[in-house]
């Protein structure tokens, strides 16, 4: 645990001392309580948030620690220790892309830190970015020729590259032995994708299409290749071809619907989901997808009807509870969207009777309570939701808005700032922050937040136009 460098009041210093001592004694609950007290008294104390995150991490509240590290970084963008711990924590949670981004940002702040380059190399290695890993390990060795991890990990990634190349060579020879087998092409293409040799994967898939023009598996492979290359239009074209070759392929219609959603072509997505549901009326997946698309389109009555059917369904086997939960959450969300708040509240409470810690059930309950004017109860439900899902920026933003309604501007500002820490591109959170700051009489800061909201909105509109 690190000490703050800024001067603090005697009361805050006493809490800090309690927190440090509790952490040294491995009493992390007491440490967290003390640092929470510091933050309540001094919300801008980034070090206190950093130390709170450490305590949360030691208590096993990993997602809570992520949120707190992000807030600490927001308050002090140069707090290098927070970046380092956050990057490693993202790795523990399996959030490799986020980990990569955090270490890259940390290196921008401290480009002479060889340990950061080792950490960056480790993330790149784990996600298969071998050339990037090699470059990172090399830089670590340049900065510290005696760094043993950089040397060992560089050798390891070199071995991985060689093994990868050897495997590709063997698969290519296997294909040469029987070029009439489409499965052998798929194996080679899979290896190319793993090695990030996208051009080779695309070229080999084109060969497959010429050789097996009526094999739907070929176009499924093409969809995977184009997905890796980030060409959504070509992914859609591939799945469309699968549905043309095999019109009864339910999974293909669902994939097509999902990628139409990615394109923002909601009518086409709905048509694809309807086809999948027609082909397999008993399968829950097409119904869920169709209901979600209809909800997004604002066709609430049909979305409500579908979710209600799903909520009343009988499920068995692995994932049955998740299906039931998702159905209730979707139903409550649709009812809230349709401004049927009493019914949304009833459905949410019915879900929470069985699963009291279901974060999205708590969120939908809070949304209904808020709309019904029961703001204090809504605040409690939002807070309970965040205790179970501390990385949901929407919940922080809505909680900020509700705090603002009851006149608690300090908490409204804090929650809006948390939403922004989690989702820096969230224009509505800046809007909420601007309103909260203005209510607190902090006009200049409110104007700055409003300008940021408008800039983000303009950028989003430009992106949509493109």
ABEGO torsion letter per residue (X at the ends): XBBBABBBBAAAAAAAAAAAAAAAAGBAAAAAAAAAAAAAABAABAAAAAAAAAAAAAAGBAAAAAAAAAAAAAABAABAAAAAAAAAAAAAAGBAAAAAAAAAAAAAABAABAAAAAAAAAAAAAAGBAAAAAAAAAAAAAABAABAAAAAAAAAAAAAAAAAAAAAAAAAAAAAABAABAAAAAAAAAAAAAAGBAAAAAAAAAAAAAABAABAAAAAAAAAAAAAAGBAAAAAAAAAAAAAABAABAAAAAAAAAAAAAAGBAAAAAAAAAAAAAABAABAAAAAAAAAAAAAAGBAAAAAAAAAAAAABBBBEBGAAAAAAAAAAAAAAAAAAAGBAAAAAAAAAAAAAABAABAAAAAAAAAAAAAAGBAAAAAAAAAAAAAABAABAAAAAAAAAAAAAAGBAAAAAAAAAAAAAABAABAAAAAAAAAAAAAAGBAAAAAAAAAAAAAAAAAAAAAAAX
